[in-house]
Amino acid sequence: MTSKSGSPTDKPAGKDAEKPLPRKVQDVNVALRRAYDSAVDETIPQSMLDLLSKLN
């Protein structure tokens, strides 16, 4: 699996690039990515948009 930037999500960068991540770490990475993607895809409630418009 790759991230949106196209880089592999199961390999670290830099000096540790040759070391594969443990399976548990990979699972946490995948779960965090899914949670982040889900939060980004949520719509902003109209009440929040109304409050933000009052700041202008």
PDB file of N, H, CA, C and O in Angstrom:
ATOM      1  N   MET A   1       0.847  -1.179   0.000  1.00  0.00           N
ATOM      2  CA  MET A   1       0.000   0.000   0.000  1.00  0.00           C
ATOM      3  C   MET A   1       0.885   1.232   0.000  1.00  0.00           C
ATOM      4  O   MET A   1       1.951   1.240   0.615  1.00  0.00           O
ATOM      5  N   THR A   2       0.442   2.273  -0.691  1.00  0.00           N
ATOM      6  H   THR A   2      -0.424   2.267  -1.190  1.00  0.00           H
ATOM      7  CA  THR A   2       1.202   3.502  -0.748  1.00  0.00           C
ATOM      8  C   THR A   2       0.361   4.644  -0.215  1.00  0.00           C
ATOM      9  O   THR A   2      -0.868   4.586  -0.236  1.00  0.00           O
ATOM     10  N   SER A   3       1.024   5.672   0.260  1.00  0.00           N
ATOM     11  H   SER A   3       2.023   5.719   0.277  1.00  0.00           H
ATOM     12  CA  SER A   3       0.325   6.857   0.724  1.00  0.00           C
ATOM     13  C   SER A   3      -0.059   7.706  -0.479  1.00  0.00           C
ATOM     14  O   SER A   3       0.278   7.372  -1.614  1.00  0.00           O
ATOM     15  N   LYS A   4      -0.761   8.798  -0.231  1.00  0.00           N
ATOM     16  H   LYS A   4      -1.036   9.070   0.691  1.00  0.00           H
ATOM     17  CA  LYS A   4      -1.194   9.658  -1.324  1.00  0.00           C
ATOM     18  C   LYS A   4      -0.015  10.270  -2.065  1.00  0.00           C
ATOM     19  O   LYS A   4      -0.138  10.633  -3.235  1.00  0.00           O
ATOM     20  N   SER A   5       1.123  10.387  -1.395  1.00  0.00           N
ATOM     21  H   SER A   5       1.222  10.092  -0.445  1.00  0.00           H
ATOM     22  CA  SER A   5       2.298  10.954  -2.055  1.00  0.00           C
ATOM     23  C   SER A   5       3.026   9.920  -2.907  1.00  0.00           C
ATOM     24  O   SER A   5       3.964  10.250  -3.633  1.00  0.00           O
ATOM     25  N   GLY A   6       2.583   8.652  -2.810  1.00  0.00           N
ATOM     26  H   GLY A   6       1.822   8.384  -2.220  1.00  0.00           H
ATOM     27  CA  GLY A   6       3.182   7.612  -3.620  1.00  0.00           C
ATOM     28  C   GLY A   6       4.294   6.852  -2.937  1.00  0.00           C
ATOM     29  O   GLY A   6       4.829   5.905  -3.514  1.00  0.00           O
ATOM     30  N   SER A   7       4.662   7.236  -1.720  1.00  0.00           N
ATOM     31  H   SER A   7       4.228   8.005  -1.252  1.00  0.00           H
ATOM     32  CA  SER A   7       5.726   6.526  -1.023  1.00  0.00           C
ATOM     33  C   SER A   7       5.154   5.351  -0.245  1.00  0.00           C
ATOM     34  O   SER A   7       4.017   5.415   0.223  1.00  0.00           O
ATOM     35  N   PRO A   8       5.925   4.279  -0.103  1.00  0.00           N
ATOM     36  CA  PRO A   8       5.427   3.130   0.649  1.00  0.00           C
ATOM     37  C   PRO A   8       5.182   3.499   2.097  1.00  0.00           C
ATOM     38  O   PRO A   8       5.959   4.247   2.690  1.00  0.00           O
ATOM     39  N   THR A   9       4.099   2.976   2.676  1.00  0.00           N
ATOM     40  H   THR A   9       3.468   2.368   2.195  1.00  0.00           H
ATOM     41  CA  THR A   9       3.769   3.315   4.054  1.00  0.00           C
ATOM     42  C   THR A   9       4.430   2.385   5.051  1.00  0.00           C
ATOM     43  O   THR A   9       4.401   2.656   6.252  1.00  0.00           O
ATOM     44  N   ASP A  10       5.030   1.288   4.584  1.00  0.00           N
ATOM     45  H   ASP A  10       5.053   1.068   3.609  1.00  0.00           H
ATOM     46  CA  ASP A  10       5.596   0.325   5.521  1.00  0.00           C
ATOM     47  C   ASP A  10       7.115   0.395   5.603  1.00  0.00           C
ATOM     48  O   ASP A  10       7.735  -0.484   6.201  1.00  0.00           O
ATOM     49  N   LYS A  11       7.729   1.419   5.016  1.00  0.00           N
ATOM     50  H   LYS A  11       7.225   2.133   4.530  1.00  0.00           H
ATOM     51  CA  LYS A  11       9.186   1.536   5.059  1.00  0.00           C
ATOM     52  C   LYS A  11       9.579   2.908   5.574  1.00  0.00           C
ATOM     53  O   LYS A  11       9.097   3.919   5.063  1.00  0.00           O
ATOM     54  N   PRO A  12      10.448   2.963   6.578  1.00  0.00           N
ATOM     55  CA  PRO A  12      10.902   4.248   7.092  1.00  0.00           C
ATOM     56  C   PRO A  12      11.896   4.897   6.135  1.00  0.00           C
ATOM     57  O   PRO A  12      12.494   4.231   5.290  1.00  0.00           O
ATOM     58  N   ALA A  13      12.058   6.189   6.283  1.00  0.00           N
ATOM     59  H   ALA A  13      11.572   6.729   6.969  1.00  0.00           H
ATOM     60  CA  ALA A  13      13.015   6.917   5.447  1.00  0.00           C
ATOM     61  C   ALA A  13      14.307   7.138   6.219  1.00  0.00           C
ATOM     62  O   ALA A  13      14.370   6.905   7.426  1.00  0.00           O
ATOM     63  N   GLY A  14      15.313   7.578   5.528  1.00  0.00           N
ATOM     64  H   GLY A  14      15.263   7.767   4.547  1.00  0.00           H
ATOM     65  CA  GLY A  14      16.575   7.925   6.165  1.00  0.00           C
ATOM     66  C   GLY A  14      17.432   6.729   6.492  1.00  0.00           C
ATOM     67  O   GLY A  14      17.430   5.735   5.767  1.00  0.00           O
ATOM     68  N   LYS A  15      18.178   6.825   7.604  1.00  0.00           N
ATOM     69  H   LYS A  15      18.179   7.633   8.194  1.00  0.00           H
ATOM     70  CA  LYS A  15      19.147   5.792   7.946  1.00  0.00           C
ATOM     71  C   LYS A  15      18.509   4.443   8.269  1.00  0.00           C
ATOM     72  O   LYS A  15      19.177   3.413   8.181  1.00  0.00           O
ATOM     73  N   ASP A  16      17.225   4.430   8.641  1.00  0.00           N
ATOM     74  H   ASP A  16      16.682   5.266   8.713  1.00  0.00           H
ATOM     75  CA  ASP A  16      16.551   3.176   8.973  1.00  0.00           C
ATOM     76  C   ASP A  16      15.789   2.589   7.779  1.00  0.00           C
ATOM     77  O   ASP A  16      14.982   1.676   7.947  1.00  0.00           O
ATOM     78  N   ALA A  17      16.045   3.111   6.578  1.00  0.00           N
ATOM     79  H   ALA A  17      16.701   3.854   6.442  1.00  0.00           H
ATOM     80  CA  ALA A  17      15.293   2.692   5.405  1.00  0.00           C
ATOM     81  C   ALA A  17      15.458   1.198   5.110  1.00  0.00           C
ATOM     82  O   ALA A  17      14.550   0.580   4.552  1.00  0.00           O
ATOM     83  N   GLU A  18      16.593   0.614   5.472  1.00  0.00           N
ATOM     84  H   GLU A  18      17.330   1.116   5.925  1.00  0.00           H
ATOM     85  CA  GLU A  18      16.809  -0.802   5.173  1.00  0.00           C
ATOM     86  C   GLU A  18      16.116  -1.727   6.173  1.00  0.00           C
ATOM     87  O   GLU A  18      16.008  -2.928   5.921  1.00  0.00           O
ATOM     88  N   LYS A  19      15.644  -1.194   7.300  1.00  0.00           N
ATOM     89  H   LYS A  19      15.732  -0.219   7.505  1.00  0.00           H
ATOM     90  CA  LYS A  19      14.986  -2.007   8.318  1.00  0.00           C
ATOM     91  C   LYS A  19      13.477  -2.030   8.083  1.00  0.00           C
ATOM     92  O   LYS A  19      12.849  -0.971   8.065  1.00  0.00           O
ATOM     93  N   PRO A  20      12.885  -3.201   7.903  1.00  0.00           N
ATOM     94  CA  PRO A  20      11.424  -3.238   7.759  1.00  0.00           C
ATOM     95  C   PRO A  20      10.759  -2.961   9.106  1.00  0.00           C
ATOM     96  O   PRO A  20      11.281  -3.338  10.156  1.00  0.00           O
ATOM     97  N   LEU A  21       9.615  -2.306   9.065  1.00  0.00           N
ATOM     98  H   LEU A  21       9.191  -2.000   8.212  1.00  0.00           H
ATOM     99  CA  LEU A  21       8.880  -2.026  10.290  1.00  0.00           C
ATOM    100  C   LEU A  21       8.220  -3.298  10.806  1.00  0.00           C
ATOM    101  O   LEU A  21       7.785  -4.132  10.012  1.00  0.00           O
ATOM    102  N   PRO A  22       8.139  -3.458  12.122  1.00  0.00           N
ATOM    103  CA  PRO A  22       7.419  -4.610  12.677  1.00  0.00           C
ATOM    104  C   PRO A  22       5.949  -4.564  12.256  1.00  0.00           C
ATOM    105  O   PRO A  22       5.407  -3.492  11.987  1.00  0.00           O
ATOM    106  N   ARG A  23       5.322  -5.716  12.201  1.00  0.00           N
ATOM    107  H   ARG A  23       5.762  -6.586  12.419  1.00  0.00           H
ATOM    108  CA  ARG A  23       3.931  -5.824  11.743  1.00  0.00           C
ATOM    109  C   ARG A  23       2.988  -4.954  12.575  1.00  0.00           C
ATOM    110  O   ARG A  23       2.086  -4.322  12.024  1.00  0.00           O
ATOM    111  N   LYS A  24       3.184  -4.913  13.889  1.00  0.00           N
ATOM    112  H   LYS A  24       3.917  -5.426  14.336  1.00  0.00           H
ATOM    113  CA  LYS A  24       2.308  -4.101  14.744  1.00  0.00           C
ATOM    114  C   LYS A  24       2.421  -2.621  14.391  1.00  0.00           C
ATOM    115  O   LYS A  24       1.423  -1.899  14.402  1.00  0.00           O
ATOM    116  N   VAL A  25       3.613  -2.177  14.085  1.00  0.00           N
ATOM    117  H   VAL A  25       4.423  -2.763  14.077  1.00  0.00           H
ATOM    118  CA  VAL A  25       3.816  -0.777  13.712  1.00  0.00           C
ATOM    119  C   VAL A  25       3.128  -0.492  12.379  1.00  0.00           C
ATOM    120  O   VAL A  25       2.509   0.558  12.206  1.00  0.00           O
ATOM    121  N   GLN A  26       3.237  -1.414  11.456  1.00  0.00           N
ATOM    122  H   GLN A  26       3.740  -2.267  11.596  1.00  0.00           H
ATOM    123  CA  GLN A  26       2.555  -1.259  10.170  1.00  0.00           C
ATOM    124  C   GLN A  26       1.048  -1.169  10.371  1.00  0.00           C
ATOM    125  O   GLN A  26       0.383  -0.350   9.737  1.00  0.00           O
ATOM    126  N   ASP A  27       0.503  -2.015  11.258  1.00  0.00           N
ATOM    127  H   ASP A  27       1.044  -2.680  11.772  1.00  0.00           H
ATOM    128  CA  ASP A  27      -0.937  -2.007  11.528  1.00  0.00           C
ATOM    129  C   ASP A  27      -1.381  -0.673  12.129  1.00  0.00           C
ATOM    130  O   ASP A  27      -2.434  -0.144  11.772  1.00  0.00           O
ATOM    131  N   VAL A  28      -0.573  -0.136  13.040  1.00  0.00           N
ATOM    132  H   VAL A  28       0.282  -0.566  13.330  1.00  0.00           H
ATOM    133  CA  VAL A  28      -0.893   1.164  13.636  1.00  0.00           C
ATOM    134  C   VAL A  28      -0.832   2.252  12.570  1.00  0.00           C
ATOM    135  O   VAL A  28      -1.697   3.126  12.526  1.00  0.00           O
ATOM    136  N   ASN A  29       0.178   2.206  11.719  1.00  0.00           N
ATOM    137  H   ASN A  29       0.881   1.495  11.756  1.00  0.00           H
ATOM    138  CA  ASN A  29       0.296   3.188  10.636  1.00  0.00           C
ATOM    139  C   ASN A  29      -0.939   3.174   9.741  1.00  0.00           C
ATOM    140  O   ASN A  29      -1.465   4.230   9.390  1.00  0.00           O
ATOM    141  N   VAL A  30      -1.397   1.992   9.375  1.00  0.00           N
ATOM    142  H   VAL A  30      -0.970   1.134   9.661  1.00  0.00           H
ATOM    143  CA  VAL A  30      -2.571   1.858   8.510  1.00  0.00           C
ATOM    144  C   VAL A  30      -3.811   2.400   9.223  1.00  0.00           C
ATOM    145  O   VAL A  30      -4.609   3.118   8.622  1.00  0.00           O
ATOM    146  N   ALA A  31      -3.972   2.058  10.501  1.00  0.00           N
ATOM    147  H   ALA A  31      -3.324   1.474  10.990  1.00  0.00           H
ATOM    148  CA  ALA A  31      -5.138   2.528  11.258  1.00  0.00           C
ATOM    149  C   ALA A  31      -5.139   4.051  11.388  1.00  0.00           C
ATOM    150  O   ALA A  31      -6.185   4.684  11.247  1.00  0.00           O
ATOM    151  N   LEU A  32      -3.973   4.640  11.654  1.00  0.00           N
ATOM    152  H   LEU A  32      -3.123   4.125  11.769  1.00  0.00           H
ATOM    153  CA  LEU A  32      -3.883   6.092  11.755  1.00  0.00           C
ATOM    154  C   LEU A  32      -4.168   6.768  10.421  1.00  0.00           C
ATOM    155  O   LEU A  32      -4.836   7.801  10.378  1.00  0.00           O
ATOM    156  N   ARG A  33      -3.670   6.194   9.339  1.00  0.00           N
ATOM    157  H   ARG A  33      -3.127   5.355   9.374  1.00  0.00           H
ATOM    158  CA  ARG A  33      -3.923   6.753   8.010  1.00  0.00           C
ATOM    159  C   ARG A  33      -5.416   6.721   7.691  1.00  0.00           C
ATOM    160  O   ARG A  33      -5.958   7.688   7.157  1.00  0.00           O
ATOM    161  N   ARG A  34      -6.075   5.618   8.015  1.00  0.00           N
ATOM    162  H   ARG A  34      -5.635   4.832   8.449  1.00  0.00           H
ATOM    163  CA  ARG A  34      -7.525   5.515   7.770  1.00  0.00           C
ATOM    164  C   ARG A  34      -8.289   6.539   8.601  1.00  0.00           C
ATOM    165  O   ARG A  34      -9.217   7.174   8.099  1.00  0.00           O
ATOM    166  N   ALA A  35      -7.910   6.704   9.862  1.00  0.00           N
ATOM    167  H   ALA A  35      -7.157   6.189  10.269  1.00  0.00           H
ATOM    168  CA  ALA A  35      -8.580   7.680  10.723  1.00  0.00           C
ATOM    169  C   ALA A  35      -8.382   9.097  10.190  1.00  0.00           C
ATOM    170  O   ALA A  35      -9.318   9.896  10.170  1.00  0.00           O
ATOM    171  N   TYR A  36      -7.166   9.401   9.760  1.00  0.00           N
ATOM    172  H   TYR A  36      -6.405   8.752   9.776  1.00  0.00           H
ATOM    173  CA  TYR A  36      -6.870  10.724   9.201  1.00  0.00           C
ATOM    174  C   TYR A  36      -7.683  10.962   7.934  1.00  0.00           C
ATOM    175  O   TYR A  36      -8.316  12.007   7.785  1.00  0.00           O
ATOM    176  N   ASP A  37      -7.667   9.993   7.026  1.00  0.00           N
ATOM    177  H   ASP A  37      -7.153   9.144   7.147  1.00  0.00           H
ATOM    178  CA  ASP A  37      -8.406  10.134   5.771  1.00  0.00           C
ATOM    179  C   ASP A  37      -9.897  10.318   6.025  1.00  0.00           C
ATOM    180  O   ASP A  37     -10.561  11.099   5.344  1.00  0.00           O
ATOM    181  N   SER A  38     -10.417   9.594   7.009  1.00  0.00           N
ATOM    182  H   SER A  38      -9.879   8.959   7.563  1.00  0.00           H
ATOM    183  CA  SER A  38     -11.829   9.708   7.361  1.00  0.00           C
ATOM    184  C   SER A  38     -12.151  11.107   7.882  1.00  0.00           C
ATOM    185  O   SER A  38     -13.172  11.690   7.516  1.00  0.00           O
ATOM    186  N   ALA A  39     -11.287  11.640   8.730  1.00  0.00           N
ATOM    187  H   ALA A  39     -10.458  11.167   9.028  1.00  0.00           H
ATOM    188  CA  ALA A  39     -11.506  12.977   9.292  1.00  0.00           C
ATOM    189  C   ALA A  39     -11.424  14.046   8.202  1.00  0.00           C
ATOM    190  O   ALA A  39     -12.206  14.997   8.204  1.00  0.00           O
ATOM    191  N   VAL A  40     -10.493  13.892   7.287  1.00  0.00           N
ATOM    192  H   VAL A  40      -9.858  13.120   7.286  1.00  0.00           H
ATOM    193  CA  VAL A  40     -10.330  14.864   6.203  1.00  0.00           C
ATOM    194  C   VAL A  40     -11.548  14.857   5.283  1.00  0.00           C
ATOM    195  O   VAL A  40     -11.935  15.902   4.759  1.00  0.00           O
ATOM    196  N   ASP A  41     -12.148  13.696   5.087  1.00  0.00           N
ATOM    197  H   ASP A  41     -11.834  12.848   5.513  1.00  0.00           H
ATOM    198  CA  ASP A  41     -13.287  13.561   4.183  1.00  0.00           C
ATOM    199  C   ASP A  41     -14.610  14.025   4.790  1.00  0.00           C
ATOM    200  O   ASP A  41     -15.600  14.159   4.069  1.00  0.00           O
ATOM    201  N   GLU A  42     -14.647  14.274   6.109  1.00  0.00           N
ATOM    202  H   GLU A  42     -13.844  14.166   6.694  1.00  0.00           H
ATOM    203  CA  GLU A  42     -15.890  14.717   6.745  1.00  0.00           C
ATOM    204  C   GLU A  42     -16.265  16.114   6.274  1.00  0.00           C
ATOM    205  O   GLU A  42     -15.403  16.956   6.021  1.00  0.00           O
ATOM    206  N   THR A  43     -17.564  16.339   6.162  1.00  0.00           N
ATOM    207  H   THR A  43     -18.263  15.655   6.367  1.00  0.00           H
ATOM    208  CA  THR A  43     -18.025  17.674   5.794  1.00  0.00           C
ATOM    209  C   THR A  43     -18.062  18.556   7.038  1.00  0.00           C
ATOM    210  O   THR A  43     -18.225  18.073   8.159  1.00  0.00           O
ATOM    211  N   ILE A  44     -17.909  19.841   6.817  1.00  0.00           N
ATOM    212  H   ILE A  44     -17.776  20.234   5.906  1.00  0.00           H
ATOM    213  CA  ILE A  44     -17.955  20.790   7.920  1.00  0.00           C
ATOM    214  C   ILE A  44     -19.424  21.127   8.167  1.00  0.00           C
ATOM    215  O   ILE A  44     -20.131  21.521   7.239  1.00  0.00           O
ATOM    216  N   PRO A  45     -19.887  20.978   9.405  1.00  0.00           N
ATOM    217  CA  PRO A  45     -21.293  21.280   9.703  1.00  0.00           C
ATOM    218  C   PRO A  45     -21.635  22.742   9.392  1.00  0.00           C
ATOM    219  O   PRO A  45     -20.801  23.634   9.551  1.00  0.00           O
ATOM    220  N   GLN A  46     -22.858  22.967   8.954  1.00  0.00           N
ATOM    221  H   GLN A  46     -23.535  22.242   8.826  1.00  0.00           H
ATOM    222  CA  GLN A  46     -23.284  24.318   8.597  1.00  0.00           C
ATOM    223  C   GLN A  46     -23.165  25.272   9.768  1.00  0.00           C
ATOM    224  O   GLN A  46     -22.826  26.439   9.575  1.00  0.00           O
ATOM    225  N   SER A  47     -23.434  24.803  10.979  1.00  0.00           N
ATOM    226  H   SER A  47     -23.709  23.854  11.136  1.00  0.00           H
ATOM    227  CA  SER A  47     -23.328  25.680  12.154  1.00  0.00           C
ATOM    228  C   SER A  47     -21.886  26.182  12.329  1.00  0.00           C
ATOM    229  O   SER A  47     -21.671  27.326  12.731  1.00  0.00           O
ATOM    230  N   MET A  48     -20.910  25.333  12.030  1.00  0.00           N
ATOM    231  H   MET A  48     -21.084  24.404  11.704  1.00  0.00           H
ATOM    232  CA  MET A  48     -19.503  25.752  12.123  1.00  0.00           C
ATOM    233  C   MET A  48     -19.185  26.766  11.018  1.00  0.00           C
ATOM    234  O   MET A  48     -18.489  27.753  11.257  1.00  0.00           O
ATOM    235  N   LEU A  49     -19.689  26.520   9.827  1.00  0.00           N
ATOM    236  H   LEU A  49     -20.254  25.718   9.632  1.00  0.00           H
ATOM    237  CA  LEU A  49     -19.473  27.470   8.727  1.00  0.00           C
ATOM    238  C   LEU A  49     -20.094  28.819   9.057  1.00  0.00           C
ATOM    239  O   LEU A  49     -19.522  29.863   8.741  1.00  0.00           O
ATOM    240  N   ASP A  50     -21.275  28.803   9.699  1.00  0.00           N
ATOM    241  H   ASP A  50     -21.739  27.956   9.956  1.00  0.00           H
ATOM    242  CA  ASP A  50     -21.925  30.057  10.092  1.00  0.00           C
ATOM    243  C   ASP A  50     -21.060  30.818  11.098  1.00  0.00           C
ATOM    244  O   ASP A  50     -20.886  32.031  10.985  1.00  0.00           O
ATOM    245  N   LEU A  51     -20.520  30.097  12.080  1.00  0.00           N
ATOM    246  H   LEU A  51     -20.662  29.111  12.172  1.00  0.00           H
ATOM    247  CA  LEU A  51     -19.644  30.740  13.064  1.00  0.00           C
ATOM    248  C   LEU A  51     -18.404  31.320  12.401  1.00  0.00           C
ATOM    249  O   LEU A  51     -17.987  32.434  12.720  1.00  0.00           O
ATOM    250  N   LEU A  52     -17.817  30.572  11.483  1.00  0.00           N
ATOM    251  H   LEU A  52     -18.156  29.667  11.223  1.00  0.00           H
ATOM    252  CA  LEU A  52     -16.617  31.055  10.797  1.00  0.00           C
ATOM    253  C   LEU A  52     -16.913  32.290   9.953  1.00  0.00           C
ATOM    254  O   LEU A  52     -16.083  33.193   9.853  1.00  0.00           O
ATOM    255  N   SER A  53     -18.089  32.325   9.353  1.00  0.00           N
ATOM    256  H   SER A  53     -18.764  31.591   9.434  1.00  0.00           H
ATOM    257  CA  SER A  53     -18.441  33.488   8.516  1.00  0.00           C
ATOM    258  C   SER A  53     -18.588  34.747   9.351  1.00  0.00           C
ATOM    259  O   SER A  53     -18.402  35.851   8.840  1.00  0.00           O
ATOM    260  N   LYS A  54     -18.920  34.598  10.635  1.00  0.00           N
ATOM    261  H   LYS A  54     -19.071  33.701  11.050  1.00  0.00           H
ATOM    262  CA  LYS A  54     -19.048  35.769  11.516  1.00  0.00           C
ATOM    263  C   LYS A  54     -17.688  36.379  11.845  1.00  0.00           C
ATOM    264  O   LYS A  54     -17.629  37.519  12.304  1.00  0.00           O
ATOM    265  N   LEU A  55     -16.624  35.667  11.628  1.00  0.00           N
ATOM    266  H   LEU A  55     -16.672  34.741  11.255  1.00  0.00           H
ATOM    267  CA  LEU A  55     -15.285  36.188  11.887  1.00  0.00           C
ATOM    268  C   LEU A  55     -14.832  37.173  10.813  1.00  0.00           C
ATOM    269  O   LEU A  55     -13.926  37.971  11.057  1.00  0.00           O
ATOM    270  N   ASN A  56     -15.426  37.134   9.664  1.00  0.00           N
ATOM    271  H   ASN A  56     -16.162  36.486   9.466  1.00  0.00           H
ATOM    272  CA  ASN A  56     -15.015  38.015   8.553  1.00  0.00           C
ATOM    273  C   ASN A  56     -15.527  39.404   8.721  1.00  0.00           C
ATOM    274  O   ASN A  56     -15.271  40.262   7.877  1.00  0.00           O
TER     275      ASN A  56
END
